Amino acid sequence: RMISTSSPPNPPVSARVMVVDDQPANIQLIGSMLGKLGYEIVPASDGSTALKRLAIRLPDLILLDLLMPEMDGFEVCQRIRAEPQWKAIPIIFLSAADDKELIVRALDAGGVDYITKPFSHAEMASRVRTHLALKAARDRLHQLAEDKDELLGILAHDLKSHLGGMQMSAQILRERTASLANPKFAQLCENICQSSGQLLGFVKEFLANAAAEHAFTPKPELVS
């Protein structure tokens, strides 16, 4: 295999990369290349071993050999994509076969990229760095979205309490000013009641939609 000895500039931050290949020499070669860049390597010599190690500790990226005995890369990728806790892990396929149909099948199966063997040091490092950066960006966006939803939920709950109190106070005020026979007071109280009621209804609808989006289903259980 022709391997370039040149190293890419600006080594990436440490990340965990799983290498799945039925050839120990390939695992050693890739592990040596990426280990020098500061990556933690998780080796797996077959698909079943990879799935077992995924259940123990999640990697940030998977380099998956396409053609393996017993369980090939297509099946391994499909099993990974079928698990909610694993499906976000980017998978780069590795294969000595430069076949466009195989490449299309690999990408359709859930792979994010495809590297043809033999590959250079620079190509491998560049592809790995790129997809790790993309995953980190997706993770940050997901966390930001969760933080936003949590903040909006807190604000909505607080608004619900205050608006409920405002509406109750307005209703009491309307009842007590009814005997004053002052149409201006009565209209002002009615306006406050209607506005607070509309706002309260909007907040309740927002909270209901948020709960539906998160598919929250209470599971009552008997306790002591």
C-alpha positions as CSV (number, residue, x, y, z in Angstrom):
1,R,0.0,0.0,0.0
2,M,1.3,3.5,-0.8
3,I,0.9,5.7,2.2
4,S,1.8,9.3,2.3
5,T,4.0,10.3,5.3
6,S,3.0,14.0,5.2
7,S,0.9,15.1,8.2
8,P,-2.0,17.6,7.8
9,P,-1.6,20.9,9.6
10,N,-3.5,21.8,12.8
11,P,-4.2,18.4,14.3
12,P,-7.8,18.0,15.4
13,V,-9.0,17.7,19.0
14,S,-9.1,14.3,20.5
15,A,-12.0,12.1,19.5
16,R,-12.9,8.4,19.6
17,V,-12.8,6.6,16.3
18,M,-14.0,3.0,15.9
19,V,-12.2,1.0,13.1
20,V,-14.1,-2.1,11.9
21,D,-12.1,-4.4,9.6
22,D,-11.6,-8.1,9.3
23,Q,-7.9,-7.6,8.4
24,P,-5.8,-6.8,11.5
25,A,-3.2,-5.2,9.4
26,N,-5.7,-2.6,8.2
27,I,-6.8,-1.8,11.7
28,Q,-3.1,-1.5,12.8
29,L,-2.4,0.8,9.8
30,I,-5.4,3.1,10.3
31,G,-4.9,3.1,14.1
32,S,-1.3,4.1,13.7
33,M,-2.2,6.9,11.2
34,L,-5.0,8.4,13.3
35,G,-3.3,7.7,16.7
36,K,-0.5,10.0,15.7
37,L,-3.1,12.8,15.3
38,G,-4.4,12.3,18.8
39,Y,-7.5,10.2,18.1
40,E,-8.5,7.3,20.4
41,I,-8.9,4.1,18.4
42,V,-11.5,1.5,19.2
43,P,-10.7,-1.7,17.1
44,A,-13.2,-4.3,16.0
45,S,-12.4,-7.3,13.8
46,D,-16.0,-8.0,12.8
47,G,-19.5,-6.6,12.8
48,S,-20.7,-8.4,15.9
49,T,-17.7,-7.2,17.9
50,A,-18.4,-3.6,16.7
51,L,-22.0,-3.8,17.9
52,K,-21.0,-5.1,21.3
53,R,-18.5,-2.3,21.8
54,L,-21.0,0.3,20.6
55,A,-23.2,-0.8,23.4
56,I,-20.5,-0.2,26.0
57,R,-19.1,3.2,24.8
58,L,-20.1,5.3,21.8
59,P,-17.5,6.5,19.4
60,D,-17.6,9.9,17.6
61,L,-17.0,8.3,14.2
62,I,-16.9,4.8,12.6
63,L,-14.6,3.6,9.8
64,L,-16.4,0.5,8.5
65,D,-15.0,-2.0,6.1
66,L,-17.6,-2.8,3.4
67,L,-16.7,-6.4,2.5
68,M,-16.4,-8.6,5.6
69,P,-17.4,-12.3,6.1
70,E,-20.6,-13.2,8.0
71,M,-21.8,-9.7,8.6
72,D,-20.8,-7.2,5.9
73,G,-20.6,-3.5,6.2
74,F,-24.1,-2.9,4.8
75,E,-25.7,-5.0,7.5
76,V,-23.6,-3.5,10.3
77,C,-24.5,0.0,9.1
78,Q,-28.2,-0.8,8.9
79,R,-28.2,-2.2,12.5
80,I,-26.4,0.9,13.7
81,R,-28.9,3.2,12.0
82,A,-31.8,1.2,13.5
83,E,-30.8,2.1,17.1
84,P,-31.9,5.6,18.2
85,Q,-28.8,6.1,20.4
86,W,-26.4,5.1,17.6
87,K,-28.0,6.5,14.4
88,A,-26.3,9.9,14.7
89,I,-22.8,8.4,14.6
90,P,-21.2,9.2,11.2
91,I,-20.0,6.1,9.3
92,I,-17.3,6.2,6.6
93,F,-17.1,3.1,4.5
94,L,-13.8,1.6,3.5
95,S,-13.4,-0.7,0.5
96,A,-10.8,-1.8,-2.1
97,A,-13.6,-2.0,-4.7
98,D,-14.0,1.2,-6.7
99,D,-17.5,0.4,-7.8
100,K,-20.0,3.2,-8.2
101,E,-22.9,0.9,-7.5
102,L,-21.3,-0.2,-4.2
103,I,-20.7,3.4,-3.3
104,V,-24.3,4.3,-4.0
105,R,-25.5,1.3,-1.9
106,A,-23.1,2.3,0.9
107,L,-24.4,5.9,1.0
108,D,-28.0,4.7,0.8
109,A,-27.4,2.3,3.7
110,G,-26.6,5.3,5.9
111,G,-22.9,6.0,5.3
112,V,-21.7,9.6,5.1
113,D,-18.7,9.0,3.0
114,Y,-16.7,6.4,1.2
115,I,-12.9,5.9,1.0
116,T,-11.3,3.6,-1.5
117,K,-8.3,1.5,-0.5
118,P,-5.4,2.1,-0.8
119,F,-5.7,5.6,0.7
120,S,-3.2,8.2,1.6
121,H,-2.5,9.6,5.1
122,A,-3.7,13.0,4.1
123,E,-7.0,11.8,2.5
124,M,-7.9,9.7,5.6
125,A,-7.0,12.5,8.0
126,S,-9.0,15.0,6.0
127,R,-12.1,12.9,5.7
128,V,-12.1,12.0,9.4
129,R,-11.5,15.6,10.5
130,T,-14.3,16.9,8.3
131,H,-16.9,14.5,9.5
132,L,-15.9,14.8,13.1
133,A,-16.3,18.6,12.7
134,L,-19.7,18.2,11.1
135,K,-20.8,15.9,14.0
136,A,-19.6,18.4,16.6
137,A,-21.6,21.1,14.9
138,R,-24.7,19.0,14.7
139,D,-24.3,18.1,18.4
140,R,-23.9,21.8,19.3
141,L,-27.0,22.7,17.3
142,H,-29.0,19.9,19.0
143,Q,-27.9,21.1,22.4
144,L,-28.8,24.7,21.6
145,A,-32.3,23.5,20.4
146,E,-32.8,21.6,23.7
147,D,-31.7,24.6,25.7
148,K,-34.0,26.8,23.8
149,D,-37.0,24.5,24.3
150,E,-36.2,24.2,28.0
151,L,-36.0,28.0,28.4
152,L,-39.2,28.6,26.5
153,G,-40.9,25.9,28.6
154,I,-39.8,27.6,31.9
155,L,-40.9,31.0,30.6
156,A,-44.3,29.6,29.5
157,H,-44.9,28.0,32.8
158,D,-44.1,31.2,34.6
159,L,-46.4,33.2,32.3
160,K,-49.2,30.7,32.8
161,S,-49.1,31.3,36.6
162,H,-48.9,35.1,36.3
163,L,-51.6,35.2,33.6
164,G,-53.9,32.9,35.7
165,G,-53.5,35.2,38.7
166,M,-54.1,38.3,36.5
167,Q,-57.3,36.8,35.0
168,M,-58.6,35.9,38.4
169,S,-58.0,39.4,39.8
170,A,-59.7,40.9,36.8
171,Q,-62.7,38.7,37.2
172,I,-63.0,39.7,40.9
173,L,-62.6,43.3,40.0
174,R,-65.3,43.1,37.3
175,E,-67.7,41.6,39.8
176,R,-67.0,44.3,42.4
177,T,-67.3,47.2,40.0
178,A,-70.5,45.9,38.5
179,S,-72.5,47.7,41.3
180,L,-70.8,51.0,40.5
181,A,-72.9,51.3,37.3
182,N,-69.9,52.9,35.6
183,P,-69.7,51.6,32.0
184,K,-66.0,52.7,31.6
185,F,-64.9,50.6,34.6
186,A,-67.0,47.7,33.4
187,Q,-65.4,47.9,29.9
188,L,-61.9,48.2,31.3
189,C,-62.4,45.1,33.5
190,E,-63.9,43.2,30.5
191,N,-60.9,44.1,28.3
192,I,-58.5,42.9,31.0
193,C,-60.4,39.6,31.4
194,Q,-60.5,39.0,27.6
195,S,-56.9,39.8,27.0
196,S,-55.6,37.7,29.9
197,G,-57.8,34.9,28.9
198,Q,-56.5,35.0,25.3
199,L,-52.9,35.1,26.5
200,L,-53.5,32.2,28.9
201,G,-55.0,30.2,26.2
202,F,-52.0,30.8,23.9
203,V,-49.6,29.7,26.6
204,K,-51.6,26.6,27.4
205,E,-51.6,25.7,23.7
206,F,-47.9,26.3,23.4
207,L,-47.2,24.0,26.4
208,A,-49.5,21.3,24.9
209,N,-47.8,21.5,21.5
210,A,-44.4,21.3,23.2
211,A,-45.4,18.2,25.2
212,A,-46.7,16.6,22.0
213,E,-43.5,17.3,20.1
214,H,-41.5,15.5,22.8
215,A,-43.9,12.6,22.8
216,F,-44.2,12.7,26.6
217,T,-46.4,9.9,27.9
218,P,-47.0,9.7,31.7
219,K,-46.7,6.2,33.1
220,P,-48.5,6.0,36.5
221,E,-47.3,3.4,38.9
222,L,-48.3,2.3,42.4
223,V,-45.8,3.3,45.1
224,S,-45.7,2.7,48.8
